[in-house]
Amino acid sequence: MFTIITVTFNNRRQLAEFWTKGVPAPHRWIVVDNASADDSVEVARKLGAEVIQLPKNVGFGSANNVAARVAATDHLILANPDVRIDFSTLERLEEILESRDVLLAPQLVYPDGSLQPNGRGRPSLTNKVMHRLAPGRASRSGYRIYAGPGEERNVVWLMGAAIATRRDTFAQLGGFDEKFFVYYEDIDLCVRGGHAGVPSIVDGDSQWTHGWARESTGLNWRGWKLEVASAFRFYRKHPRFLVGRA
């Protein structure tokens, strides 16, 4: 049994598109709303979610931590509003978590069915820049990682759009570092997990759809500003990733 945690901030459209069937019993769905100006809260409630309304936008990681602290199930799923979960895969993911202490992700796919590289290699500054400027080279260098059917791929970090783990593991790792408002908190979590002996893996036999509308794609200055601030914080915290690719 999972507690599924979704953080919203003006995501009524994504909830209506990707969560049309809500979450089946016996799983629990908690939506933490970061003071949305739209009707995200009302949409989430109509879809059957338990909603925690925050008085202000505390950021992605902090909001996830709020729900994780009140979760009563042994296992958690952190899933973005623009993720469509294939609920038939939850039994498999639960079996993996029962057998191993890991940070686990399904292989994400774009709405057209093509694979999305939600597994990543070493988050060096070189790899991060190459990923933005030359994604083809980033894939060939092993930074963008996919898991095909029948594969489990060990990765350095997982995109925070969809991560499953044991509740106790998330708590022992301290959850997300709340000093990251948004971006890089997923990398930091997985890096800390790796150091604690908790590997990150992508399961190719589980595929979920991810719409992936990233604010720092294109010319959105606010998104870029937030990402640069988080990057600075991450590399100051983990300076060994400033150089190198492998």
Secondary structure, 3 states (H helix, E strand, C coil): CEEEEEEECCCHHHHHHHCCCCCCCCCEEEEEECCCCCCHHHHHHHCCCEEEECCCCCCHHHHHHHHHHHCCCCEEEEECCCEECCHHHHHHHHHHHHHCCCEEEEEEECCCCCECCCEECCCCHHHHHHHHHCHHHHHHCCCEECCCCCCEEEECEECCCEEEEEHHHHHHCCCCCCCCCCCCHHHHHHHHHHHCCCCEEEEEEEEEEECCCCCCCCCCHHHHHHHHHHHHHHHHHCHHHHCCCC
